[in-house]
Amino acid sequence: MSSEDQFWVAEEDDPVLDELEVEVEADLDLIVKSRGDDTDPEPPSQWLVDPEEVQLEETDLGSLLGAVETLKGDHRDHPGAASSD
Protein backbone atom coordinates (compact mmCIF):
# COMPACT_ATOMS: atom_id res chain seq x y z
CA MET A 1 0.00 0.00 0.00
CA SER A 2 1.48 3.37 -0.96
CA SER A 3 1.77 6.24 1.52
CA GLU A 4 -0.94 8.07 -0.46
CA ASP A 5 -3.34 5.14 0.02
CA GLN A 6 -2.56 5.09 3.74
CA PHE A 7 -3.38 8.80 3.96
CA TRP A 8 -6.79 8.30 2.42
CA VAL A 9 -7.61 5.33 4.63
CA ALA A 10 -6.55 7.28 7.72
CA GLU A 11 -8.80 10.20 6.79
CA GLU A 12 -11.98 8.16 6.27
CA ASP A 13 -15.07 9.72 7.91
CA ASP A 14 -13.10 12.78 9.03
CA PRO A 15 -15.15 14.34 11.86
CA VAL A 16 -13.47 17.72 11.33
CA LEU A 17 -14.69 17.91 7.73
CA ASP A 18 -18.14 16.74 8.79
CA GLU A 19 -18.38 19.40 11.51
CA LEU A 20 -17.02 22.12 9.21
CA GLU A 21 -19.60 21.21 6.57
CA VAL A 22 -22.44 21.45 9.11
CA GLU A 23 -21.24 24.81 10.42
CA VAL A 24 -20.77 26.33 6.96
CA GLU A 25 -24.24 25.15 5.86
CA ALA A 26 -25.73 26.67 9.03
CA ASP A 27 -24.00 30.00 8.36
CA LEU A 28 -25.25 30.01 4.77
CA ASP A 29 -28.80 29.25 5.96
CA LEU A 30 -28.56 32.12 8.44
CA ILE A 31 -27.51 34.53 5.69
CA VAL A 32 -30.38 33.44 3.44
CA LYS A 33 -32.96 33.71 6.26
CA SER A 34 -31.71 37.13 7.36
CA ARG A 35 -32.16 38.78 3.98
CA GLY A 36 -34.54 41.67 4.16
CA ASP A 37 -37.30 42.68 1.82
CA ASP A 38 -35.63 44.28 -1.22
CA THR A 39 -38.83 46.07 -2.27
CA ASP A 40 -38.43 48.71 0.46
CA PRO A 41 -34.71 49.04 1.21
CA GLU A 42 -33.59 51.04 4.22
CA PRO A 43 -31.23 53.98 3.77
CA PRO A 44 -27.55 53.11 4.28
CA SER A 45 -27.48 55.05 7.56
CA GLN A 46 -29.84 52.41 9.05
CA TRP A 47 -27.99 49.33 7.83
CA LEU A 48 -26.71 47.02 10.55
CA VAL A 49 -24.29 45.43 8.06
CA ASP A 50 -23.10 46.38 4.61
CA PRO A 51 -24.92 44.21 2.02
CA GLU A 52 -21.72 43.93 -0.01
CA GLU A 53 -19.93 42.42 3.00
CA VAL A 54 -22.77 39.93 3.47
CA GLN A 55 -22.59 38.99 -0.20
CA LEU A 56 -18.81 38.56 0.03
CA GLU A 57 -19.17 36.38 3.13
CA GLU A 58 -21.83 34.28 1.39
CA THR A 59 -19.52 33.81 -1.59
CA ASP A 60 -16.61 32.84 0.66
CA LEU A 61 -18.77 30.37 2.61
CA GLY A 62 -20.04 28.87 -0.65
CA SER A 63 -16.44 28.39 -1.80
CA LEU A 64 -15.50 26.81 1.52
CA LEU A 65 -18.49 24.47 1.36
CA GLY A 66 -17.53 23.47 -2.17
CA ALA A 67 -13.98 22.73 -1.03
CA VAL A 68 -15.22 20.60 1.87
CA GLU A 69 -17.58 18.68 -0.40
CA THR A 70 -14.76 18.17 -2.91
CA LEU A 71 -12.45 16.83 -0.21
CA LYS A 72 -15.15 14.49 1.04
CA GLY A 73 -15.96 13.41 -2.52
CA ASP A 74 -12.29 12.88 -3.40
CA HIS A 75 -11.95 10.79 -0.27
CA ARG A 76 -14.94 8.60 -1.11
CA ASP A 77 -13.94 8.23 -4.76
CA HIS A 78 -10.23 7.59 -4.17
CA PRO A 79 -9.32 4.07 -5.28
CA GLY A 80 -7.29 3.48 -2.10
CA ALA A 81 -10.12 4.45 0.25
CA ALA A 82 -11.52 1.68 2.37
CA SER A 83 -15.11 0.73 1.72
CA SER A 84 -17.61 1.18 4.54
CA ASP A 85 -19.89 -1.56 3.20
Helices and strands as residue ranges (DSSP letters): H 3-10, H 15-33, G 44-46, H 51-77
